[in-house]
């Protein structure tokens, strides 16, 4: 799909005043640069960059979603009366240059890009920026908050958000009598439970065109239109919101997504906005159709964590992504790119989900995949690149703080005061994968000891001098002194690390 404008006359050409650049994560007619756009004087430009397709090893499910969503959006803008250019070019700036060859040297305007790199590239090319309003919290407002904090506690930010936005509040008190219900929302997978069926999305001619170009047969999981995104929202509200909270941290063998909404891709590419999603969820609560525990948990993810991560991305700066405080140097494990390269049931299942649909929910991401990268000492930038390219919702601002700060503790505790390391006991409690696995989560040494259990203690052992100074880690580190089999554990850790690097464990 490569369109161009051919004005019929000089008058038609000169009526246009601006060229509005819409990145593929700004697909919203009411936000960003389109908020005050005028079809009579503005031309809309979308650029499909060849560098996006060939420059990195993006999951084809992700590419399909991004490209098809952008093409559908361009088509909808045309139907609403806009003159739209959808250009395929080597780079975004090359696409802008090509557009100007058709329409003249119009000023190019774009909402503030979502990454440091894109902002720098477009700024050097002379693109004018307006405020990015795809989030509920302006960047300057968040920077004011973060700049006043000694530690960046998300819960403190979240409570201010509730008050500022007037969400789930009764006067100056939180609805339900408490700020969060996290303690109640940590149940393990339920037994004999029927998970509602997931919504499947049908493919139209535009989808099929992208499918043919990419040579990829996508799953039916993801919509590529705003109408489809709204259907996904409605499906979540009707079938999953009420049960979302209690099992949000569980991992079930029976269902790959449990009660999770699957809305993050649409929030991250603009087809949905946080304000409308949160309003719809709270409306169900006010109608008595969903309990406060589930509603609060979901609202916290959107107005708390999502806004916090975006704000911290910009606050922490461009060099933050290169941090490696634990000096982790192991190459990316082969199991991340091939689920057949491991016998660990929980890891195999999580990677298979990513291979199939470019998605798995936050607990497999954090407590299985990131946890493994952390305790094996995998290079944080290599792991970040894998996460950045393989997940359908993995924009730069999402993954950099989540991986560098939370996932692998590469920032030495600047974002999170303790590393999210866990052994087999946690995996056994919160997932259903340990039963039937070749490894025993209760064993830390020996041939069939769970790699997570072994490497958890080995990780503490390797970094004991650093972590014993951390008030949140000192108790775990002191636990090393009670291990009678520490020499055997160290030997087992070497075997496990070698086996993981070879793709045999």
Secondary structure as GFF3:
##gff-version 3
##sequence-region A 1 505
A	DSSP	alpha_helix	10	14	.	.	.	ID=ss1
A	DSSP	beta_strand	18	21	.	.	.	ID=ss2
A	DSSP	three_ten_helix	32	34	.	.	.	ID=ss3
A	DSSP	beta_strand	42	49	.	.	.	ID=ss4
A	DSSP	alpha_helix	50	54	.	.	.	ID=ss5
A	DSSP	alpha_helix	60	79	.	.	.	ID=ss6
A	DSSP	beta_strand	83	89	.	.	.	ID=ss7
A	DSSP	alpha_helix	92	103	.	.	.	ID=ss8
A	DSSP	beta_strand	107	111	.	.	.	ID=ss9
A	DSSP	alpha_helix	116	124	.	.	.	ID=ss10
A	DSSP	beta_strand	128	130	.	.	.	ID=ss11
A	DSSP	alpha_helix	139	147	.	.	.	ID=ss12
A	DSSP	alpha_helix	154	165	.	.	.	ID=ss13
A	DSSP	beta_strand	169	170	.	.	.	ID=ss14
A	DSSP	beta_strand	173	174	.	.	.	ID=ss15
A	DSSP	three_ten_helix	175	177	.	.	.	ID=ss16
A	DSSP	three_ten_helix	182	184	.	.	.	ID=ss17
A	DSSP	alpha_helix	205	214	.	.	.	ID=ss18
A	DSSP	alpha_helix	226	239	.	.	.	ID=ss19
A	DSSP	alpha_helix	241	244	.	.	.	ID=ss20
A	DSSP	alpha_helix	264	269	.	.	.	ID=ss21
A	DSSP	alpha_helix	274	286	.	.	.	ID=ss22
A	DSSP	alpha_helix	292	299	.	.	.	ID=ss23
A	DSSP	pi_helix	300	306	.	.	.	ID=ss24
A	DSSP	alpha_helix	307	316	.	.	.	ID=ss25
A	DSSP	three_ten_helix	318	322	.	.	.	ID=ss26
A	DSSP	three_ten_helix	334	336	.	.	.	ID=ss27
A	DSSP	three_ten_helix	339	341	.	.	.	ID=ss28
A	DSSP	alpha_helix	345	357	.	.	.	ID=ss29
A	DSSP	alpha_helix	362	363	.	.	.	ID=ss30
A	DSSP	pi_helix	364	370	.	.	.	ID=ss31
A	DSSP	alpha_helix	371	376	.	.	.	ID=ss32
A	DSSP	alpha_helix	380	390	.	.	.	ID=ss33
A	DSSP	alpha_helix	396	400	.	.	.	ID=ss34
A	DSSP	pi_helix	401	407	.	.	.	ID=ss35
A	DSSP	alpha_helix	424	430	.	.	.	ID=ss36
A	DSSP	alpha_helix	451	462	.	.	.	ID=ss37
A	DSSP	alpha_helix	464	467	.	.	.	ID=ss38
A	DSSP	alpha_helix	474	478	.	.	.	ID=ss39
A	DSSP	three_ten_helix	479	482	.	.	.	ID=ss40
A	DSSP	alpha_helix	486	502	.	.	.	ID=ss41
###
